[in-house]
């Protein structure tokens, strides 16, 4: 199994598991589960799941210092391994988000 190249058929068969798993986990932790949308794309690099949530729920999905997002990605990687697919997660910035990029260290010292 090690070193085996993933095929589109392998990656396509994970749809029932990776897509539904991500939806279930995210809907369980947000305040607006009706706004959770997951898009799935398969290419030669693997499976890409794009997650959209309500702007008010971004903090819950990302977590403190990105810990929740990192955990979700780890779990998705495990789901992918079980189904012979490489699964990646992209969390899309919602419209109306209040995210402010952090200032670089050099700028904040002066």
Secondary structure by P-SEA (a helix, b strand, c coil): cccccccaaaaaaacccaaaaaaaaaaacccccccbbbbbbbccccbbbbbbcccccccccccccaaaaaaaaaaaaaaaaaacbbbbbbbbbccccccccccccccccc
